Amino acid sequence: MAADGLCPTCTRVVTFAINELPRDYVDLSVALAHGVIGMTDLVSATKDLPTPLRINVAAVAAEMVRIATVFAEPVAELLHIDWDTQKMDHARPGWTLQRATRLLGHHVSVLLALRNVDLQVWADNGWDFDYGSTDGIDGALALLSLHHASRGILGLTKLTHELPRNAPCPACGGQLVRENGASEVHCVRCPVAFPEEEYRRLALVIISDRRLKEQQSGVA
């Protein structure tokens, strides 16, 4: 959990992603209906997507609606805005997502200030749900991740390579990646980016520092 909040730049990135989710949902729905990924028909004897891919697309779309509505309800309550949860549960998912993201996108500061939000999470057995407690920052980052996930599924993002996790983003601790063929490294969580050579120097410093601390702790 990012307890210290988000910087202004990260907040703008999150706000943009939240506002893009309804469009992402429509694009995913089109992909499900027409068997189109990255604007190119899949090579098969049918227009249907392969079953594993259909499940993945449907899961991301459904998770967008679920996460957005979970956090829209407490935001609406704090702002004294009418939010009929029962009505939302029975409405069309796309309409529900549009209303939820419009509310969240206009009141991101309220979203980020939320604490102790009940959220269903997968149980350890992988089949059932348990209730966990989270906050608005984690909710915002989850919506950002879903935006990136939908773009990736639809082939609207470039192939990326994850870089070693023992040298994370120096600004937020997130995963650093490099797009295929690119010379720049960037973080998936915040807008930090720098040349790959600078990343190599940074990684060397971080790893050397950790090894030194491990050696010192071993001697102690």
Residue pairs with C-beta under 8 A, 6 or more apart in sequence:
1 134
1 135
1 137
1 138
2 137
2 138
2 141
2 172
3 137
5 112
5 137
6 14
6 112
6 137
6 140
6 190
7 190
9 190
9 191
10 172
10 189
10 190
10 191
11 108
11 109
11 112
13 144
13 190
13 191
14 108
14 140
14 141
14 143
14 144
15 105
15 108
17 143
17 144
17 147
17 148
18 68
18 101
18 104
18 105
18 108
18 140
18 143
18 144
18 147
19 101
19 105
20 147
21 64
21 68
21 97
21 101
21 143
21 146
21 147
21 150
22 94
22 97
22 98
22 101
24 64
24 146
24 147
24 150
24 151
25 61
25 64
25 65
25 93
25 94
25 97
25 150
26 94
27 150
27 154
27 156
28 57
28 58
28 60
28 61
28 150
28 153
28 154
29 61
29 94
30 36
31 37
31 49
31 57
31 153
31 154
32 49
32 54
32 57
32 58
32 61
34 41
34 47
35 41
35 42
35 44
35 46
35 47
35 48
35 49
36 42
37 49
37 53
37 153
37 154
37 155
38 154
38 155
38 156
39 155
40 155
41 47
42 49
42 50
44 50
48 54
49 57
53 153
56 153
57 153
60 146
60 149
60 150
60 153
61 93
61 150
62 93
63 146
64 97
64 143
64 146
64 150
65 93
65 96
65 97
65 100
66 120
67 119
67 139
67 142
67 143
67 146
68 96
68 97
68 100
68 101
68 104
68 143
69 85
69 88
69 96
69 97
69 100
70 117
70 118
70 119
70 139
71 100
71 104
71 111
71 114
71 117
71 136
71 139
71 140
71 143
72 83
72 99
72 100
72 101
72 103
72 104
73 83
73 85
74 114
74 117
75 81
75 103
75 104
75 107
75 110
75 111
75 114
75 136
76 82
76 83
76 103
77 83
78 110
78 114
79 107
79 110
81 103
83 103
88 96
88 99
88 100
104 111
104 143
108 140
110 136
111 136
111 139
111 140
112 136
112 137
112 140
113 136
114 135
114 136
114 139
115 135
115 136
116 133
116 135
117 133
117 134
117 135
117 136
117 139
118 131
118 132
118 133
119 131
119 132
119 133
119 134
119 139
120 129
120 130
120 131
120 132
121 129
121 130
121 131
121 132
122 128
122 129
122 130
123 129
123 130
141 189
144 189
145 188
148 157
148 188
151 157
158 179
158 180
158 181
158 182
159 179
159 180
160 177
160 178
160 179
160 180
161 177
161 178
161 179
161 180
162 175
162 176
162 177
163 175
163 176
163 177
163 178
163 185
163 199
163 203
164 203
165 175
166 203
166 206
166 207
166 210
167 176
167 199
167 202
167 203
167 206
167 207
168 174
168 175
168 176
169 175
169 176
169 187
169 189
169 190
169 192
170 192
170 202
170 206
171 187
171 190
171 192
172 187
172 189
172 190
172 192
173 189
174 187
174 188
174 189
174 190
175 187
175 188
175 189
176 185
176 186
176 187
176 188
176 199
177 185
177 186
177 187
177 188
178 184
178 185
178 186
178 196
179 186
183 195
183 196
184 193
184 194
184 195
184 196
185 193
185 194
185 195
185 196
185 198
185 199
186 192
186 193
187 193
194 202
